[in-house]
Protein backbone atom coordinates (compact mmCIF):
# COMPACT_ATOMS: atom_id res chain seq x y z
CA UNK A 1 0.00 0.00 0.00
CA UNK A 2 1.44 3.33 -1.06
CA UNK A 3 0.34 6.64 0.46
CA UNK A 4 1.51 10.20 -0.10
CA UNK A 5 0.88 11.29 3.51
CA UNK A 6 4.43 12.50 4.15
CA UNK A 7 4.64 14.25 0.78
CA UNK A 8 1.46 16.11 1.69
CA UNK A 9 3.01 17.19 5.01
CA UNK A 10 6.18 18.34 3.24
CA UNK A 11 3.99 20.26 0.78
CA UNK A 12 2.57 22.34 3.63
CA UNK A 13 5.96 24.03 3.91
CA UNK A 14 6.16 24.26 7.70
CA UNK A 15 9.64 23.94 9.18
CA UNK A 16 9.27 22.55 12.66
CA UNK A 17 7.45 19.82 14.55
CA UNK A 18 4.02 18.44 13.66
CA UNK A 19 2.50 16.74 16.65
CA UNK A 20 -0.36 14.53 15.48
CA UNK A 21 -2.71 12.71 17.79
CA UNK A 22 -5.40 10.52 16.28
CA UNK A 23 -8.25 9.09 18.32
CA UNK A 24 -10.93 6.82 16.90
CA UNK A 25 -14.18 6.30 18.79
CA UNK A 26 -16.43 3.23 18.72
CA UNK A 27 -18.51 4.62 15.82
CA UNK A 28 -15.48 4.99 13.56
CA UNK A 29 -15.24 8.77 13.84
CA UNK A 30 -11.69 9.96 14.15
CA UNK A 31 -10.52 13.06 15.96
CA UNK A 32 -7.19 14.37 14.70
CA UNK A 33 -5.33 16.90 16.81
CA UNK A 34 -2.47 18.80 15.14
CA UNK A 35 -0.06 21.00 17.08
CA UNK A 36 2.76 22.92 15.43
CA UNK A 37 5.90 23.68 17.41
CA UNK A 38 9.13 25.38 16.50
CA UNK A 39 11.98 26.05 18.92
CA UNK A 40 9.61 26.89 21.77
CA UNK A 41 8.82 30.12 19.92
CA UNK A 42 5.22 29.96 21.00
CA UNK A 43 4.04 27.80 23.82
CA UNK A 44 0.38 27.30 24.45
CA UNK A 45 -0.90 27.37 20.87
CA UNK A 46 -4.22 25.54 20.79
CA UNK A 47 -4.33 22.38 18.73
CA UNK A 48 -6.13 22.25 15.41
CA UNK A 49 -8.90 19.67 15.71
CA UNK A 50 -10.47 17.73 12.86
CA UNK A 51 -13.32 15.31 13.48
CA UNK A 52 -14.61 13.08 10.66
CA UNK A 53 -14.70 9.55 9.32
CA UNK A 54 -11.58 8.02 7.82
CA UNK A 55 -12.90 8.50 4.26
CA UNK A 56 -13.75 12.17 4.92
CA UNK A 57 -10.31 12.76 6.39
CA UNK A 58 -8.65 11.06 3.41
CA UNK A 59 -10.54 13.34 1.04
CA UNK A 60 -10.15 16.72 2.75
CA UNK A 61 -7.73 16.64 5.67
CA UNK A 62 -4.79 18.35 3.97
CA UNK A 63 -6.96 20.96 2.25
CA UNK A 64 -8.48 21.86 5.64
CA UNK A 65 -5.08 21.80 7.33
CA UNK A 66 -3.21 24.00 4.81
CA UNK A 67 -4.62 27.43 5.76
CA UNK A 68 -4.28 27.11 9.56
CA UNK A 69 -0.72 25.79 9.10
CA UNK A 70 0.18 28.81 6.96
CA UNK A 71 -1.38 31.20 9.49
CA UNK A 72 0.40 29.53 12.40
CA UNK A 73 3.72 29.47 10.53
CA UNK A 74 3.31 33.18 9.78
CA UNK A 75 2.57 33.91 13.43
CA UNK A 76 5.62 31.96 14.59
CA UNK A 77 7.82 33.64 11.98
CA UNK A 78 6.59 37.10 12.98
CA UNK A 79 7.16 36.35 16.64
CA UNK A 80 10.67 35.06 15.96
CA UNK A 81 11.49 38.18 13.93
CA UNK A 82 10.07 40.37 16.67
CA UNK A 83 12.12 38.59 19.33
CA UNK A 84 15.30 38.98 17.25
CA UNK A 85 14.64 42.69 16.73
CA UNK A 86 13.90 43.09 20.43
CA UNK A 87 17.24 41.51 21.30
CA UNK A 88 19.00 43.84 18.84
CA UNK A 89 17.25 46.82 20.40
CA UNK A 90 18.32 45.71 23.89
CA UNK A 91 21.92 45.39 22.75
CA UNK A 92 21.86 48.76 20.98
CA UNK A 93 20.15 50.57 23.84
CA UNK A 94 22.99 52.03 25.83
CA UNK A 95 22.88 54.90 28.27
CA UNK A 96 23.82 58.30 26.82
CA UNK A 97 26.93 58.45 28.98
CA UNK A 98 28.26 55.22 27.51
CA UNK A 99 27.95 56.66 23.99
CA UNK A 100 29.83 59.86 24.77
CA UNK A 101 33.37 60.11 25.98
CA UNK A 102 32.99 63.26 28.04
CA UNK A 103 35.07 63.88 31.13
CA UNK A 104 33.56 62.95 34.48
CA UNK A 105 33.04 66.61 35.33
CA UNK A 106 30.53 67.16 32.53
CA UNK A 107 28.77 63.90 33.37
CA UNK A 108 27.73 65.33 36.73
CA UNK A 109 26.35 68.36 34.89
CA UNK A 110 24.40 65.97 32.67
CA UNK A 111 23.09 64.20 35.78
CA UNK A 112 21.81 67.50 37.17
CA UNK A 113 20.19 68.32 33.84
CA UNK A 114 18.64 64.82 33.67
CA UNK A 115 17.19 65.31 37.14
CA UNK A 116 15.61 68.54 35.97
CA UNK A 117 14.16 66.87 32.86
CA UNK A 118 12.97 63.64 34.42
CA UNK A 119 9.55 62.11 33.83
CA UNK A 120 8.04 63.70 36.93
CA UNK A 121 8.84 67.26 35.91
CA UNK A 122 6.34 68.50 33.36
CA UNK A 123 7.90 70.10 30.30
CA UNK A 124 7.66 73.86 29.91
CA UNK A 125 4.90 73.46 27.32
CA UNK A 126 2.74 71.58 29.83
CA UNK A 127 3.20 74.34 32.39
CA UNK A 128 2.17 76.94 29.84
CA UNK A 129 -0.85 74.91 28.73
CA UNK A 130 -1.96 74.45 32.34
CA UNK A 131 -1.54 78.17 33.02
CA UNK A 132 -3.60 79.02 29.93
CA UNK A 133 -6.30 76.54 30.91
CA UNK A 134 -6.44 78.01 34.43
CA UNK A 135 -6.67 81.53 33.01
CA UNK A 136 -9.60 80.52 30.77
CA UNK A 137 -11.35 78.84 33.69
CA UNK A 138 -10.91 81.89 35.93
CA UNK A 139 -12.22 84.21 33.21
CA UNK A 140 -15.28 82.02 32.63
CA UNK A 141 -16.05 81.88 36.34
CA UNK A 142 -15.70 85.67 36.58
CA UNK A 143 -18.20 86.11 33.71
CA UNK A 144 -20.57 83.68 35.46
CA UNK A 145 -20.26 85.66 38.69
CA UNK A 146 -21.02 88.97 36.94
CA UNK A 147 -24.01 87.53 35.08
CA UNK A 148 -25.40 86.05 38.31
CA UNK A 149 -25.04 89.40 40.08
CA UNK A 150 -27.12 90.95 37.28
CA UNK A 151 -29.76 88.16 37.71
CA UNK A 152 -28.96 86.72 34.29
CA UNK A 153 -29.00 83.17 35.59
CA UNK A 154 -29.74 81.42 32.28
CA UNK A 155 -26.76 83.14 30.62
CA UNK A 156 -24.59 82.39 33.66
CA UNK A 157 -25.52 78.70 33.46
CA UNK A 158 -24.61 78.68 29.77
CA UNK A 159 -21.23 80.28 30.51
CA UNK A 160 -20.21 77.71 33.14
CA UNK A 161 -17.09 75.77 32.16
CA UNK A 162 -17.63 72.16 31.11
CA UNK A 163 -16.84 69.58 33.80
CA UNK A 164 -15.19 67.29 31.22
CA UNK A 165 -12.68 70.02 30.33
CA UNK A 166 -11.91 70.76 33.99
CA UNK A 167 -12.30 67.46 35.89
CA UNK A 168 -10.18 68.77 38.77
CA UNK A 169 -12.70 71.62 39.23
CA UNK A 170 -15.79 69.41 38.90
CA UNK A 171 -16.99 69.94 42.48
CA UNK A 172 -16.69 73.74 42.25
CA UNK A 173 -18.44 73.81 38.87
CA UNK A 174 -21.29 71.58 40.07
CA UNK A 175 -21.71 73.62 43.27
CA UNK A 176 -21.87 76.81 41.21
CA UNK A 177 -24.37 75.16 38.82
CA UNK A 178 -26.64 74.24 41.75
CA UNK A 179 -26.40 77.76 43.20
CA UNK A 180 -27.21 79.33 39.83
CA UNK A 181 -30.07 76.91 39.23
CA UNK A 182 -31.55 77.71 42.65
CA UNK A 183 -31.14 81.44 41.97
CA UNK A 184 -32.79 81.06 38.56
CA UNK A 185 -35.74 79.16 40.02
CA UNK A 186 -36.21 81.75 42.80
CA UNK A 187 -35.95 84.62 40.29
CA UNK A 188 -38.43 82.91 37.93
CA UNK A 189 -40.91 82.45 40.80
CA UNK A 190 -40.48 86.04 41.85
CA UNK A 191 -41.04 87.40 38.33
CA UNK A 192 -44.04 85.08 37.89
CA UNK A 193 -45.61 86.39 41.11
CA UNK A 194 -45.13 90.00 39.92
CA UNK A 195 -46.76 89.18 36.60
CA UNK A 196 -49.84 87.71 38.34
Secondary structure by P-SEA (a helix, b strand, c coil): cccaaaaaaaaccccbbbbbbbbbccccbbbbbbbbbccccccccbbbbbbccaaaaaccccccaaaaaaaaaaaaaaaaaaaaaaaaaaaacccccccccccaaaaaaaaaaaaaaccccccaaaaaaaaaaaaaaaaaaaaaaaaaaacaaaaaaaacccccccccaaaaaaaaaaaaaaaaaaaaaaaaaaac
